[in-house]
Amino acid sequence: MLKICCRITSKEKIIKQNIIQFDEREVTFYQIVKTICESLDIPTPVILMKHLYDLKKFGISHFSNGDFVEKIDFDKLLLEVVKE
């Protein structure tokens, strides 16, 4: 199982936070991001290879204003792998 902690921040303060579990053998990175965005009720950002690389290599990835096509009312969406 893969646990992802997702946080929405604005001015360095956490606005929303959620932890979601995924079966890592049956889910793609796009499906992870889409599920997280739906759970937080925000638009899905544009996903680049950089985001996938950062999550795999460092266990953390973030999406800023420039990664969203639609206007958003927060500064950053942060995804972090929860270590058990």
C-alpha positions as CSV (number, residue, x, y, z in Angstrom):
1,M,0.0,0.0,0.0
2,L,1.1,3.5,-0.8
3,K,0.0,6.3,1.6
4,I,0.1,9.9,0.3
5,C,-0.3,12.9,2.6
6,C,-1.6,15.8,0.5
7,R,-1.7,19.4,1.8
8,I,-2.9,22.6,0.3
9,T,-1.0,25.6,1.6
10,S,-1.5,29.4,1.3
11,K,1.1,31.8,2.7
12,E,2.9,28.9,4.4
13,K,-0.2,27.8,6.3
14,I,-2.0,24.5,5.8
15,I,-5.6,25.1,4.6
16,K,-6.6,21.4,3.9
17,Q,-4.9,18.1,4.6
18,N,-5.8,14.5,3.8
19,I,-4.1,11.1,3.7
20,I,-5.2,8.7,1.0
21,Q,-4.1,5.0,0.5
22,F,-3.5,3.5,-2.9
23,D,-2.6,0.1,-4.2
24,E,0.6,1.1,-5.9
25,R,0.6,-1.9,-8.3
26,E,-2.7,-0.9,-9.9
27,V,-2.6,2.9,-10.0
28,T,-0.8,5.4,-12.1
29,F,0.6,8.7,-11.0
30,Y,-2.1,10.6,-12.9
31,Q,-4.8,8.6,-11.1
32,I,-3.2,9.4,-7.7
33,V,-3.1,13.1,-8.4
34,K,-6.7,13.1,-9.9
35,T,-8.1,11.2,-6.8
36,I,-6.3,13.6,-4.4
37,C,-7.6,16.6,-6.2
38,E,-11.1,15.2,-6.2
39,S,-10.9,14.5,-2.5
40,L,-9.7,18.1,-1.8
41,D,-12.2,19.6,-4.3
42,I,-9.6,21.4,-6.4
43,P,-8.8,21.3,-10.2
44,T,-6.3,18.7,-11.4
45,P,-2.9,20.3,-12.3
46,V,-0.8,19.7,-15.4
47,I,1.5,16.8,-14.5
48,L,5.1,16.9,-15.6
49,M,7.8,14.2,-15.4
50,K,9.5,16.4,-12.8
51,H,6.6,15.8,-10.4
52,L,6.8,12.0,-10.8
53,Y,10.6,12.0,-10.5
54,D,10.5,14.1,-7.3
55,L,7.9,11.8,-5.7
56,K,9.8,8.6,-6.6
57,K,13.3,10.0,-5.7
58,F,12.6,12.2,-2.7
59,G,9.1,11.1,-1.5
60,I,7.7,14.6,-2.0
61,S,6.4,16.6,-4.9
62,H,4.6,19.9,-5.1
63,F,2.4,21.7,-7.6
64,S,2.4,25.5,-7.6
65,N,0.2,28.2,-9.3
66,G,1.9,27.7,-12.7
67,D,1.0,24.0,-12.8
68,F,-2.8,24.7,-12.8
69,V,-4.7,25.8,-15.9
70,E,-7.6,27.0,-13.8
71,K,-7.4,29.8,-11.3
72,I,-6.7,28.6,-7.8
73,D,-7.0,30.3,-4.4
74,F,-4.0,28.7,-2.8
75,D,-0.2,28.7,-3.3
76,K,0.8,25.1,-3.3
77,L,-0.4,21.5,-3.4
78,L,2.1,19.2,-1.7
79,L,2.2,15.4,-2.0
80,E,4.3,13.5,0.4
81,V,4.7,9.7,0.8
82,V,3.9,8.6,4.3
83,K,6.6,6.3,5.7
84,E,5.5,3.4,7.9
